[in-house]
């Protein structure tokens, strides 16, 4: 199984310091090395655009190979996502004007293309333009970080 991590999942992981949770980080690194944990270039960019400088940005740099650029097929899926007027709000006016990265449609497109599951901290909300809503619309499995760890059978 492949899991495509959203920015929010990495931001939550930053609360689990590697010195205090070495087993968690060994498992995350193993999943990344095996190709089970992947992400997209825009998540990498969002992490580095994030106001907080911490070890998660260094971890991302050290594992940059998991943050893939979108394929042509994935770009076509992004186009399908953004063709739905309701989901166009994923691209906020503020992000467009500031030129800040927006990962959400790329995360869902990568998961759809790979037959993968999205890992995000966003929750499903009726009539919202959130990652779980887009996943639901396009038939992409979606779960949060805690559910991902449970699915992996990880306990600490």
N, C-alpha and C positions, 0 to 999 in steps of 0.2 A: 504494500500500500504506500502511496505517495501522499505527503501532506504539504500543502502550500501555505507557508506562514505569512500572515498579515503583520503590519507594523505593530499593532496593538499587542500581539502575542510576544514579540520581542521586548516590547516596553515592560510587560509584566515580568518577563524573565529577568530583567535587570534588577528586580527586587531579591533575586536568589543569588547572592554573592558567591562566586566560584570558590572562595576559601571556606565558606560555611556549607555549601552544597556541592562538593566536588563530584559526587556520584551523578547528580542531575546533569551537570555540565559534561561529564564523560559520555552519558547517554545521548545528550543533544549532539555532541561532536560525532559520535558514532552514527547517529541517524543522518547527520549532514554528509558524512563521508560515504555512506552507503547509497546516497541519493534518495533516501526515504523522506528526508526533510529538505525542502527546497523553498525558494522564494523568487521574487522578481526584482529587477533592477530598480524599479520605482520604490520598493520597500527600502532597499539599501539607501537610496537618495533621501527618503523621508527620515530614516534613522540619522543620517548625517546632517539633516536640516533641523533636527530636533534640538531644542534649546539646551538640553542637558548633555554635557560631555561626560561619558562614563565608559565602563568596560564593555558595554554592549556594542558601542561603536567600534571599539578595537576588535571585539570578537567578529563583528561583521566584516571588517577589513581583512582579518585573518582567514575568513571563510567566504571571501568574495565570489568564489566559483559557484556558490549555491544561488546567487542572485542573478538569474538569467535575463538577458534581453528578450523581448517578445519575438516569437516567430511570426511569420506572415499569417499563419493560421490563427494564432492568438490575437493578432491585430484585427483580423476579420471578426472574431468574437467580441473584442472590445467595441468594434463598430456596431455590432448587433445590440450590445448592452446600451450604448449611448444613443441608439436609434429610438429607444423607448423614452419618450419625453420625461416621464417620472424619474428615470434613472440618470438623466442628464444633471440632476442636482448633485451627483457624486463629484462633479467638477464645480466646486464653489467659485463664485465670482472672485472672491478674495484670492484663491489659489491661482486663478487664471491671471488676474492683474499683477500679482506678485511673482508669478512664474515659479511657484513652489510645486514640488512633486505631488502627484495624486496617484496612489497605488491601487486603490480599491478595484477599479474595473480590470486592471492588469492581473491582479491576484485571482479574481474569479475566472478570467479568460484562461489563465495558465492552468488552473485546476480543471476547468471544463475540457480543455484540449488534452490534458494528460490523464483524464479519468481519475483525478485526485480529489482529496478532501481539503477544504479550506479550514485553517485554524485561525480564528479571530476572536477578539474579546468583545466585539459588538454583539448585541442581542437582536433577535427577531422582533420587530415592532410592526404592528399593523399599518399598512399604507406608508411605510417609511422607505427611504432610499438608502438602506444600510446593506452592508455586505451579506448578512444572512438572507435578506429579502431578495437580493439579486441572485444569490445561490439558489434559493427556493424556486424562483422564476425559471432559472435555466437548468434545474435538476442537478445541482452540484451539492454533494454532501458538505456540511458545515458544522463545526463544533468549536468549543472554546479550549483553552490550554489545559484546564483541569480534566476535561473529557478526553483530550488527546492523551494525557498521561495515564488516565484510567484505561483507555483502549490499549495502550502499550503494556499495561500491567505493571507500571512503575509505582513503587511505594518507597517511602523514605522514612 
